[in-house]
Amino acid sequence: MFEVPQDASYLVDFSTGVLQLTFNRPEQGNAVPTEAVPGMVKLLLAAQSNPAVRCILFAGNGPVFSAGGDLNAFARTLEQDIASRQAEFAGRLAVVGSLVEAIAAFDRPIVTRVRGAAAAAGLLYVLAADYAIGDETASMVFAHQRVGLSPDGGLSILLPQVVGTRTARALMLTAARLDAAEAYRLGILNKIVGAAELDAEAAKIARRLAHAPQLATVSTKRLINAAGHTPFSSQLTAEAEATVACTRHPDFAEGVQAFLGKRAAVFPSTLIE
């Protein structure tokens, strides 16, 4: 259903509503090669159109979550003339932009499991997540400035949404490196667990979100995403319309009956496989 690239730069698993995408280049810091990105975009668009996918879980194999761009590939561009180098980066960033848009367009929960460093554009998957969990080794590295670049991968949009504008400027302009505790304090991580618990806890959270009532979940995410640029009265109208729409869904009846019956709800929308 969901294809793995020939170079196995990322792996895919789909089970009980959770689509797990695991970066699989540990010897390269899980940097995603540009040629693999269109396949990721295709996968994410397929996930968006498939109601059986109720949550996406991003993870990384090895001691580093993701180093973002491939610095070895960057180094090779130094052998080019300036015009060729700029053209290559323009093409590269257009491809990355399509990935950012595909992630942002996914209207169900995204969970990110962080072991080791998330650096530069690798921070995209942490900042775009609805829930980010890490162990004590997790760190956030705002590395663009260290190689003379400004941020890409949607970070200039996503980081201020998570930590606020002034803190975002400070992190980017100082090329900061945050340990897990500081990332948690700033709200970049939602939870820190022990290394031995990380995989199981991330999977547990993803399953919990995948078994939530789907119309309510999608409506909630859309409402929150729209709140920052929607007039107050319009937002109240949107809330009311979303709630009314939810009342016609079988999930509503199941939720009320389960609550009154003091049992766990089994929402009909989560039974699609």
N, C-alpha and C positions, 0 to 999 in steps of 0.2 A: 504493500500500500504506500509506504513512504520509503524512498530510495536512499541508499547510502552511497556516497561518491566512491569512485573507483580507487582513489588514493586513501580512502578510509580516514580522511582528516577529521571527520566527525562520525559518530555512530548514532543510530536511531533505534529506539525501542518504543512500542506502543502497547499499553496494557491498561485495562480498566479505566479508560478515559484519559489517561495521562500519556502524552507524547514526550518522551525524554530524548533530548539532543545532547550528546556528550562529546566535547572537543577531544580529539584523539591524536594530538601531536605533542606528547609530553616532552620529547627531546628538543622541540622547538618552542617550548613554553606555551603550547596550545595556540600559537598564532594561527589564524585562519588564512590560508592562501587565497589570493584574490580570485583565482579560477574556481574555487569551491563555493564562493558566495552566491552565484546565480542558482546553484542547486539548493542552497539553504533558503533562498527567497522562494523558489518554487515549492519547497516543502512547507514553508510557513503559509503561503497562499492556499495550499491544499488543506492545511490544518484549519484555516479560517473558514473554508467552505464545507468542512466536514463536521456535522454536529456531534459525531462520536468523540471528537477531540474536545475535551472539556477543561484541560489544563495543559500547559507546556512547562516542562522542567528542563532548565539549562544546567549542565554540569561539566566538569573537566576531569580527564584522567591524569593521574600523576600529581606531583607536588605543587603545580601552578595551575590556577583556574584558566587564565588567558592573558597572554602578553599583548593582545591587540594585533597591531600590524606586524608584519614580518620584517624585522630590521635587516636581515640578510638581503631581502629583496630591495629594501630602501638603499642599501649600500651599493647594489649593482647599478642603481640609477645614477650614481656619482660618475660613472664612466661615460654617461651620455652628455651631449650638449644640453644647454639650459632649456631650449625650446622642446626638445624631445623629452627631457625629464618632466617638465611642466605638463606636457600632453599626457604622459603616462600617469601622473598623479591625478589629473583631471578625470581620466577614464576610470582609474581605481576608485576615486571618491564618488563618482556617479554610481558605481556598482554598490559601494557601501551605503550610499543614500537609499538605494532601493531596499536594502536589508533593514535599515532603520525604520523605513516607512512600513515594511511588512510586519515588523515586531510591534510598532505603535498601533497598527490597524487590528491586531488580534484582540478580539473583544471579550475573551475569557481570561481566567487567571493565568499569570506567569509566575513561576517560582524559580529562583536561582540559588544553586548550592555552591558555596565558595570555599574551596580549600586552597590555601596559598594566595598568591598575588593575582589581583585583577588590575591590569595596567592599561593606560591609554584607552584605545577604542574597546578593549576588553571590558571596560567599565560599563559599556552600553547595556550588557545583559544584566548587570546588577541594578543599575539605575532605572531601567525600564521594567523591572520586575514589580509585581504586586506584593511579593513576599520574598525577601532575601535572607538566607540563613547561612552561617559560616561556622567554622571551628576556630580555635585559638590561633591558628596559623594564617587566617584570612587577613589580607591587607589590600588597601586601595592605593594605587600609585598613579598620580596625575602627571604622567611622564612626557606629555607632548613638548613642553617647553625645554626639556632636557636635550632634545634633538632638534631644537630650533623650529618647532612647528606649533601652530595654534590647534585647538581641539577640533576633532571631527567626530563622526559616529553619533551625532545627535547630542553630544555631551553638553554643549552650551545651552541646550533646551532642557535636558533632563536633570542635570545637576542642580540648577536653581530651583526646580520644582521640588526636589527632595530636601535640600539644605537651606534654601533661601539665597537671594542674589548676592549679598555681601560675602557670605561664607563661601559661595561658589567662586567668586572672584579670588578670594584669598587662597583657596586650594589650588586653583589653576595657575595663578600668577606666582606662587611660591613652589610650584612643582612638588606639592606635598605628598607625603607617604603616611597613610593612616594605618595603625594596627587595628585589630578586630574590635577592641574596647572603644576606641575613638570612633570608628565607623558606626558602631552601635549607638554611641552617645549622640551622633549627628543624625541618626535615623537612616543611614545607608544600609545597615544591616538591621533586620527586625529581631534576630535571635542569634545567640552564640551557644553552641553546644560542644561537648567533648568530641575529639577527633573520631573516637570509636562509634559515636552515636550519629555522626553527621549524615551519612548516607540514608540510614533508616528514618531519621527524623525528617529529612527533606522529602523522602518518598511519602511519609505519613501525611505531611502538610499538603503535598500535591494531591494525594488521594482524597483528603478531606475536602479540598476545593473542587475536585472533579465530581464529588457526590453532593454538591450543593445545588439547589434549584436553579436551573439554567437561565430562565427568563429573568428571574430576580437578580442573578449574578451579573448577567450582561447589562441589564438596566442600571445596576449600581455602578459598574465600572464606567459606563457611558456618562452617567450623571456627574460623577466625580471629575472625570476628565473635562467635562464642559463647564464646570462651575467657575473656573478662574476667568473665563471670558464671556460669561452669560449674565445679563442683567438679573438682579435678584428676583423680580417678579416673574421673569421668563423661566428662571430656574425652578421656582415654586410650581409653575404650570407644568413644566417637564416632569417634576417629581409626581404631581398628581396624575398625569397621563400615564406614567410608567406604573404607578401603583394600581390604577384601574385596569390596565392591561394585564397585570399579574393576577388579578382576581378571577379572570376568566380561564386561567391555566389550571390543569389538574394538579399541579404542584401546590397550589394554594389550598385546595380542599385536603390534600394529603397532609400538608403541614399543620393545618388547624386540627384535623382529626387525630394526628399523632400526638400533638401537644396535649390535647384534652384526654387522650388515652394513655398518656405518660409512657409513650414508647418512642423509639427512634423512627424518624420519618424515612421513607424510601420514596424519593421523589421520582415520578414517572419520567421526567426529562433526563434522568441519569441512567436509564436502563437501555439507552441506545448504544449498541456496540458495533 
